[in-house]
Amino acid sequence: MSEIVNRVAASPIITIDLETLYRHEERVGFDLKEFLFQELVLREKDFRSDLSKIDWDLYRGKLVAVFCSADAIVPNWAFMLVGTFLSKAGIEYVIGGMDDLEQYLFEKAISEINPREYENKPVVIKGCSRYPVPLYAYGRIMAVIQPYAKSIMYGEPCSTVPLYKGPK
C-alpha cells in the first residue's frame, strides 16, 4: 500500500489569511450628534467646553470612529478637535464611520507586510474568516503582492480560484 501524501502541505504555496490581521480591540463610535444644538448647529464655545469635561480614559484600549449621525453641516475642524483629545489620551481613532475604521486598521496592517516575502512564489489569499474582513483589504493585499508573486489565487489551498499569473 502506498503512503498518503498531503500535497497541499508539501506545496510551496504561501497562504495569506487576512483574518490574522484583524485587531480585537473594542470598536466604539464618537457621535458628534450629541453635541449639536437641536441636532442642527454646532456651537463652538459649548462644544469645546463639553469636550474638556469628557473622561477620555473611557476610550482607552478601544478603537474610535469619530462621525456625526445627524443630518447637519458640521465643520471639519469639529471632527479634528475631537481627534486632538483622543490623541492626547493615546487613543487610536479615525474620522469617519465604522467601515472607515475597519479599512484604516487593515490598511495599517497590510502596509507592514514585506511584499518581497512573496517574490516568485505562488500565493493563496484565504477567503473564509470568522472575523469581518472588508472587501477593501482583499484589493489592497492584491495591489501590494501582485508585483512580486509568481501567481495569486483566492480561496483555500485545496480549492482555489486563479486570479493572477505572473510573466515567465
C-alpha positions as CSV (number, residue, x, y, z in Angstrom):
1,M,0.0,0.0,0.0
2,S,1.4,3.4,-0.9
3,E,1.9,6.2,1.6
4,I,-0.7,9.0,1.6
5,V,1.0,12.3,0.8
6,N,-0.6,15.7,1.7
7,R,0.3,17.5,-1.4
8,V,-1.2,20.8,-0.1
9,A,1.1,20.8,2.9
10,A,4.1,19.8,0.8
11,S,3.5,22.5,-1.9
12,P,5.4,25.8,-2.0
13,I,2.1,27.8,-1.8
14,I,2.1,30.6,0.8
15,T,-1.3,31.3,2.3
16,I,-2.2,34.8,3.4
17,D,-5.0,34.8,5.9
18,L,-6.3,38.4,6.3
19,E,-8.2,37.3,9.4
20,T,-4.8,37.2,11.2
21,L,-4.6,41.0,10.6
22,Y,-7.9,41.6,12.4
23,R,-7.5,43.7,15.6
24,H,-9.6,42.5,18.5
25,E,-9.9,45.7,20.5
26,E,-13.4,47.0,21.0
27,R,-14.6,49.4,18.4
28,V,-16.7,52.4,19.5
29,G,-18.2,55.4,17.9
30,F,-18.0,59.0,19.0
31,D,-21.0,60.7,17.5
32,L,-21.0,64.5,17.3
33,K,-24.7,64.5,17.1
34,E,-24.8,64.6,20.9
35,F,-23.1,68.0,20.8
36,L,-25.3,69.7,18.3
37,F,-27.8,72.3,19.4
38,Q,-31.2,70.9,18.3
39,E,-29.3,68.4,16.3
40,L,-28.6,71.1,13.7
41,V,-25.9,73.5,14.8
42,L,-22.6,73.2,16.5
43,R,-21.8,76.0,18.9
44,E,-18.0,76.2,19.2
45,K,-17.8,77.5,22.7
46,D,-20.2,74.9,24.1
47,F,-18.6,72.2,22.1
48,R,-15.1,73.0,23.4
49,S,-16.4,73.1,26.9
50,D,-18.2,69.8,26.6
51,L,-15.2,68.1,25.2
52,S,-13.0,69.3,28.0
53,K,-15.4,67.7,30.5
54,I,-15.2,64.2,29.0
55,D,-13.3,61.5,30.7
56,W,-11.3,60.3,27.7
57,D,-9.9,57.4,29.7
58,L,-13.2,55.7,29.0
59,Y,-11.9,55.2,25.4
60,R,-8.5,53.9,26.4
61,G,-7.8,50.4,24.8
62,K,-10.6,50.9,22.3
63,L,-10.6,51.9,18.6
64,V,-12.7,55.0,17.9
65,A,-14.6,56.2,14.9
66,V,-15.5,59.9,15.0
67,F,-18.6,60.7,13.0
68,C,-21.9,62.6,13.0
69,S,-25.1,60.7,12.5
70,A,-27.3,63.8,12.3
71,D,-28.2,65.4,9.0
72,A,-26.3,68.6,9.8
73,I,-23.5,70.5,8.4
74,V,-20.6,70.0,10.8
75,P,-17.4,71.9,10.2
76,N,-14.3,69.7,9.6
77,W,-12.4,71.3,12.5
78,A,-15.0,69.8,14.9
79,F,-14.0,66.2,14.0
80,M,-10.4,67.2,14.1
81,L,-10.8,68.8,17.6
82,V,-12.2,65.5,18.9
83,G,-9.1,63.9,17.4
84,T,-6.8,66.2,19.4
85,F,-8.4,65.0,22.7
86,L,-8.3,61.3,21.6
87,S,-4.6,61.7,20.5
88,K,-3.7,63.4,23.8
89,A,-5.1,60.4,25.6
90,G,-3.2,58.0,23.4
91,I,-6.3,56.6,21.8
92,E,-6.3,55.4,18.2
93,Y,-9.1,56.8,16.1
94,V,-10.3,57.7,12.6
95,I,-12.6,60.4,11.4
96,G,-15.3,58.5,9.7
97,G,-17.7,55.7,10.3
98,M,-17.1,52.1,11.5
99,D,-16.4,50.9,7.9
100,D,-13.7,53.6,7.6
101,L,-12.2,52.4,10.9
102,E,-12.0,48.8,9.6
103,Q,-10.5,50.0,6.4
104,Y,-7.9,52.0,8.3
105,L,-7.0,49.1,10.5
106,F,-6.4,46.7,7.6
107,E,-4.5,49.3,5.6
108,K,-2.2,49.8,8.5
109,A,-1.6,46.1,9.0
110,I,-1.1,45.4,5.2
111,S,1.3,48.3,5.0
112,E,3.6,46.4,7.4
113,I,3.8,43.4,5.1
114,N,7.0,42.9,3.3
115,P,5.9,42.0,-0.3
116,R,9.4,40.6,-1.1
117,E,8.5,37.6,1.1
118,Y,6.2,36.6,-1.8
119,E,8.7,37.1,-4.6
120,N,8.3,34.4,-7.3
121,K,6.1,32.3,-5.0
122,P,2.5,31.0,-5.5
123,V,0.2,32.7,-3.1
124,V,-3.3,31.9,-1.9
125,I,-5.4,34.7,-0.3
126,K,-7.6,32.8,2.1
127,G,-11.3,33.5,1.6
128,C,-13.1,32.3,4.7
129,S,-12.8,34.0,8.1
130,R,-14.6,34.2,11.4
131,Y,-13.9,38.0,11.6
132,P,-15.2,40.6,9.2
133,V,-12.5,41.4,6.6
134,P,-13.5,44.4,4.4
135,L,-13.5,43.9,0.7
136,Y,-11.0,46.8,0.6
137,A,-8.4,44.6,2.3
138,Y,-8.6,42.0,-0.4
139,G,-8.0,44.6,-3.1
140,R,-5.2,46.2,-1.1
141,I,-3.3,42.9,-0.5
142,M,-3.5,42.1,-4.2
143,A,-2.0,45.5,-5.1
144,V,0.8,45.0,-2.6
145,I,1.9,41.5,-3.5
146,Q,1.0,41.2,-7.2
147,P,4.2,42.9,-8.5
148,Y,6.2,40.1,-6.6
149,A,4.1,36.9,-6.6
150,K,4.5,34.2,-9.2
151,S,0.8,33.6,-9.0
152,I,-2.2,34.6,-6.8
153,M,-5.2,32.5,-6.1
154,Y,-8.2,33.1,-3.9
155,G,-9.9,30.5,-1.6
156,E,-8.4,27.6,0.3
157,P,-5.2,25.8,-0.8
158,C,-7.3,22.7,-1.7
159,S,-9.9,24.7,-3.7
160,T,-8.8,27.9,-5.3
161,V,-9.8,30.4,-8.0
162,P,-6.8,31.6,-10.0
163,L,-6.6,35.4,-10.1
164,Y,-3.1,36.3,-11.4
165,K,-0.3,34.5,-13.1
166,G,3.0,36.5,-13.4
167,P,5.1,36.6,-16.6
168,K,7.5,33.7,-17.1
